């Protein structure tokens, strides 16, 4: 595949033709073909060749519909689950919704005949679909339903995938304790069952990295993402979608990690590798490019700000602008205006316009981002705090609107402390902003106060995250899977835990 030989397409097309030939054959011939299709489609899906895997599973589904026996209903459900997975992976979200509804119709047929199919994998994939579309409340609700379906004897792969999806849903709902328990158990299960060089283990590591990044353990997040990338490169080679997504995750975490140091070479390398791979194997308007381009644009903007050559600075800012606009258009096409992903792109453009000294445009973008995020996520979400802090910075450093800036900084700080505690890394920028603001208005008592606050924050940061290796922190003798599931469901019935680092 790396050398341009379209092996996956040849295999998928050949299987599809074979299925059309045997449409009139006996049921056992079709059953054999369906089983082979699951193996072939599973291989193509695991390898990230989603379009070809989709073709195989559609052919299998077509064979399933030619018979109405209970066995073929079970096969059709399994087919739909696999089809939903590859459509999620390929960002075909509108088709994903149709696939879920089709699976439900087959479930209903089975129920009428007194049969039940386990719904864990199906609900897990629905959770992934809703998460990708930023429908976080619904994703969280369905992950609970998926967890209820985990029973003894379920394939480990299904259990691991449900735990992963549930953990991510908990992260975006800021249920960090639950997210930690779920993802650590998923990492442990994958490592014990599949081994530490298996792609499924790398899947769990990417989601563990996502958890660590979101609880502000950025250094460990970078290390985990690097381990996941190493595994994927050794398994899949170079030009592969799984490798590209690992590069992108590592690029973003490296960007966050090095934000205060200004050393972005490593982050830029991984962002460009992600874009190179995706543009080589997918259409140029593929949604996966939106996030990779966004990450590269963020990095280029920071490099431009630190650049002492005016011409180079303008060139980098313009390139970042083009990337952000492209990402915004892809997001709007896929998700519409009223979506968290679209709001993020507006916020990114707001920051960029500030760097380009287009302050009114910057203000407009930040306000738009805040309004969308508040309506979708509530007034006290991390994403809202981020945009509020960025608008405060614009008012403080460039528009001299100090009263508005102070109010926004204090709001951003309150949300950050409530969600992440006193040692949250993002507080530094708000504290420094307030020190600058109070200096500007001559309130030196407040300047002194926030210098002390910043010193205390630095001491807290030095003590935080004492664990040297996040993988060692994954318990080697954990609870049984059923204990983890029951603990999660029990916590659910008791109501949400307070979202903090603890």
N, C-alpha and C positions, 0 to 999 in steps of 0.2 A: 504493500500500500504506500509506503514512504517513497517508493520509486515510480509511482504513477500507474502501477498495474491495478486496475479496479477489480480486484478479486472479490470483494464483498458484493459488488453489483452483479458480477457474473454468477455468483452462487445464488443470490436472491432471485434474479431473473430466471435462472434455470429451474429453481424450485417452483416458482410461480407458474411456469409453463407446465411442469410436471403435474401440478394440482389441477390445471384446466383439463389435462388429458384424462385424469382418473375420476372426473366428476360423475361419470355414469358407472363407475366400478362398485364392487361390493363394499359394505360398511367396514369390514376389517382392513381392506386396502386403504381406505380413507383414514381409518384410525392410525394405521402404521405411518402414513404420510404426515398426519397431524403431530404425532410424537416426534418424528424426525424434524418437522418444522419448528417445534419447541426447542429442540437441541440447537438447530442451526440459528434460529432467531435469537435464542439466548446468547449464543456465542457472539453474534453480530452486535447485539445490544450491549453486552459486557465490554466489547471492544470500542463502543462509542460510534459505531456505524449505524446510526439511528434510522436514517432513511431506508436503508436496505433491510434492516430488521423489521421496520414497519411493513414493508412489502411482503415479507415472509409471514408475519402474523396476520395480515389481512387475508392472505391466501388460506391460512389455517382456519380463520374465522369463516370464510366462505364455505369450506368443507364442512365445518360444524353445522352450518345452517341447513345443509341438505338432509339432515336427519333430526328427528324430534325426540329421540331417546334421551333418558336421564343422563347417560354417560356423555352424550354430546352437549348437553346443557352445562355439565360440569366443565367440559373442555372449553366451551365458549366463554364461560366466566374467566377461566385461567387465561384464555387468549386475550380477553378484554383487559385484564390486569397488566399483562405484558405489553399490550398495545398502548395503554395509558402511560406506562413507564417510558417507552421510547418517544412518545409524543411529548411528554413532559421534558425529556432530555433534549429534544429538538425544538423546544419552545413553540410547539403547535398547540397552544392552550385552548383555542376554540374547539379543535377536534378532540382534545382531552375531555372536555365536558360532555361531548356527545358519547364518547367511549364509556365514561362512567355511567351514564344513563342506560346505555345498552347493557352493561354488566348488571345493573340493577334489575332490568327486565328479565334477564336470564335467572337471576336469583329468585325473582317472584315466581317464575315457572317452576323452579325446583321446589319452592315452598308449597305450591299447590299440589305437588306430588309427594309431599311429606319429607322432602330432603332439605338439608341445610349445608351450604358451603361456607367455609370459614372466610370471614370478611376482613381479616387483619391486613393482608397485602393490598386489597382494593382500597380500604379506607386510608392506609398509609400513602398510597399513590395520590388519592384525592387530597390529602393533607399537603403533599408536595406541590400539587397543582395550585391549590389555594395560596400556599406560601409564596410561590413564584409570582402570583398575581397581586401580592401584598394584601390579600384578604385575611389578615392575621387572626381576627376573632373566629372566623369560620374554620381556619386551619387548626386553631387550638381546639375547637369543639370536636372536629373530626379526629384529631390525634387521640383524644380521650376515648372515642368510640373504637379506634384501632387498638388501643391498649387493652380495652375490655375483651378483644377478640384473641389476645395472646393466650394460648393454651399449651399444656405439655404435648410434645410430639410435633409441634409446628416446626418447619424447616428453620435452621439457625439464621439463614440469610434473611428470611422474612422478619424474624424477631429483631435482628440487628437493624434492618431498614426502618422498621416501625419505631424503634427506640431513637434512632437518628432523627427521623422526622419530628417525633414528639419533642425531642430536646430542642430542635431549632424553633419549633412553635413556642416552647416555653421561653426561650431566649428573647424573642421579639415581644412576648407578653411580659418580659422582665421578671419571670418566675425563675430566678437564677439557681436556687437550691435544687429545684426539681430538674432543671436542665442539666445541672452538674451530675446528679445521680444517674440520669438516663444515659448521657453520652459516655460517662466513664464506664458504665456497664456494657454499653455497645462496643467500646474500644476493647475492653477485656474479652468479651465474647468473640469478637472478630479475630483478635490475636491468638486466642486459645484454639479456636476452631479452624481458622483458615491459615494461620501463620503470619509472621511479621513481614513477609514479602508479597502478600496477596493484595490484589486491587480492592477487595472488600475492606481490608484493614485500612488502606489509604482513604477509602470513603469515610470511615469513622474518624480518621485523623483530621480530615478537612472540616468535619463538623465539630470536632473537639477544638480545632483552631478557631472556628467561628465563635464558639462559646468563650474561649479565653480572650479573644479580641474584644468581645462585648462586655466582659467583666473587667476590662482594663488591664489584663495581664498580657500586655502587648509583646514583651520580649519572648515569653514562652509560646505565644501564638505564632511568631515568626519561625521559631525552631520546629514546631509541630508541622506547620505548612511546608517547610523545607523537607522534612522527613517524608511527608505525603508525596511531594513532587519527585523525590528520589525514587520512591517505589514505582510510581506511575511511569517515569522515564525508563526504568529497567524493564517494565512489563510491556509497555506499549510503543516504545521507541520515540521518534521525534514528532511527526506530523499527526497528532491525535488529539481529539477533542478533550479527553480526560487530562492530558498533559497541559493543554491550553488553559483549562479552568484552574488547575493547580498553580500554573504560572501567574494567573491573574490574582488569585487569592494571596499568593506570596508577595506579589507586587504591592497590593494595597496594604497588607500588614507591615511590610517594610517601609512604605511611605509614612504610615502612622508612627512607626517606631523611630524613624529618623527625622520626624517633622521638626523637632527643635534643633537638631544638629545641622540640618541642611545638606546632608550627604545622601543624595538620591540616586546615585549611579546604579546600585543593585536593584532598587525598585523600578527604575526606568528600563533596565535590561529585561526584567521579567514581564513588564507590561508590554513591551515591544515584541517579545517572544510570543505572548498570548495572541496579540493582534496578527502577527505573521502567520501563525498556525491556523487561526480561524479563517483568515482571508484566503489561505491556500486550499482549505478543504470545504468551506461553506460559501454560500452566496454573499455578495458584499452588503446586502441589506439584512443579513441575519441578526436577530435580536441579541445573540450572544456577543456581538461586537459592541453593543451599547455600553455594557459595563466595562469592557476592556478599554474602550476609547475614553470613557469617563476617568478611569484610573490614570491613564497616560496623561490626560489633560490636567488633572490635579497636580501631577508630578512636574510637568512642564511649567505650570504656573509658578510653582515654588522655585524652580531653577531660574526662571526669568526674573523673579523678584530679587534674587541674590546676585544677578548678573550685573557687572559694571559697564558693560558695553550696551549703549542705548539701542543700537541697531539690532543686536542679537536679542535683547529683551523684547523688542516689538515683534520680531519674527516668531519667537517662542510663544508670546501671548496670543498672536494671531492663530498659530497652529493649535493652541489649546482651545481657542474660541471655536475654530472649525470643528474640532473633535467634540466639544460640548454640544454644539448645535446638531451635529450628526446623531449623537447619543439621544438628545432630546426628541428628535423627530422619530427615531426608532421606537423609543419608549411610548410616545404619544400614539403612534400607529398601533402598537401592541396592546396598550393598557388604557388609552384615552387620557384626557386632561386630569381627571379626578383620581389620582393614584399616587401612592407614596413614592414609587420610582420616578414618576414625572416630577413630583415636588422636589426630590433630591437633585434632579438635573436643573431645575429652576434655581435652587439654592447654590449649586456649583457655578452657574452663570452669574449669579449675584456677586459671588466672591471674585470671579474673574473680572467683571466690569469694574469692581472696586480697584483691582490691580491695574486696570487699563484707564483708571481715573474717569470713568463714566458713571458718576455717582448717582444720578437720578435713575438710570437704567438698573444700577445695582440695587437701589432701594426697592424699585418695583419688583425685581425678581425675588428678593428676600421676603417681601410682604406676601407675594403670591405663594411662595414655598410654605411660609408659616400658616397661612389660611388653609391650604390643602391638608397639611399635616395635622393641624388642630382638629379639623372636622373628621379626619379619618382615625387619628390616634388618641385624641383627647388633648387637654391643655398641659399635661404634665409628663409627656413622653420625652425620652432622650432625643429623638429626632427633632422635636419642637425646640428643645433647649439649644440644640446645635444651631438651628436657624436663628433663634432669638439672639444668641451670642454673636453670630455673624453680623446681624443688623446693628447690634450695639457697637460693635467694632467700627462699622461704617460711620455711624453717627459720631462716635468719639474721635476717631483719627482723621476723618476727612470732611465731615459736615458740621462740626462744632455744635451739634445738638446734644448738649451734655445732660440735660434733665432726662430726655428720652433714653439716652445711652445708659445712664445710671439705673433707671427703672428696669431696662432690659437685662443688664448685667446681673442685677440682684435676682431677677426671675430665673435666669439661666443657672446661676449658682444654686438657688434653692432646689431646682429640679435635679441638678447633678448630685448634690449632697443627699437628697432623698433617695435617689436610685442607687448610687454607687458608694456613698459614704464620704467622709471628710478627706480621704486620700485620692479621690478621683483625679486622673491626669488632666482632664479638660478644664478643671478649675483654675489651673495656672494662668491660662490666657485671659480668663475673666478677671482674676485678681490683678494681673499686670495691667489690664485695661482700666480697672478702677483706680489704680495708683496713678496712671497717666492722666486720667480724667480729673482726679482731685488735685493733682499738681496744676493742671490747666486752669481750674477755677479758684486756686489758691486756698483750698481747704486742707491745710497741712496736718491737722489733727487726724483726718481720715487717711492721709498719705501714710502717716506713722502707723495707724491701726492696721492698714492692709499690708504694710511691709511685715508686720508681726504675723499676720494671718498667713502670708506667703512663706515665711520662715517655718512656721508650724507645719504647713503643708509639705514643705521639703523634708522635714524630719519624718513625717508620716510615710512619705513615698519611700524613704530609705528603709523603713521597717516592713513595708508591705511586700507580699509575695516572696516569702522566705524560701519556698520550695525551689530547689535548684533545677529539677527536671520534672516537667509536667507528666511525662510518661511514667516515671517512678511513682508519681502520686496516684496513678491508677491502681487501685487496691488489687493485690495479687491473690487474695482470698476473699472475693466479694460475696455478697448475698446471692442466693439463687435467683434466677430470672423471675420466678413467680413472686418472690418476696419483694423484688424491685417494683414489679407491676402492681402488687397489692398496696405497697406503700404509696405509690403515685396516686392510685385510685382513691385510697383512704384520705390522702391530703386533699384531693379534689372534692370529696364529699364534705370535708370540714371547711372548705372555702380557701381562697388564695392565700399563700404565704406572703409575708412582707418581702418585697423584692429588694434585697440588699446583699452585700458581699458577705456579711457575717464574720 
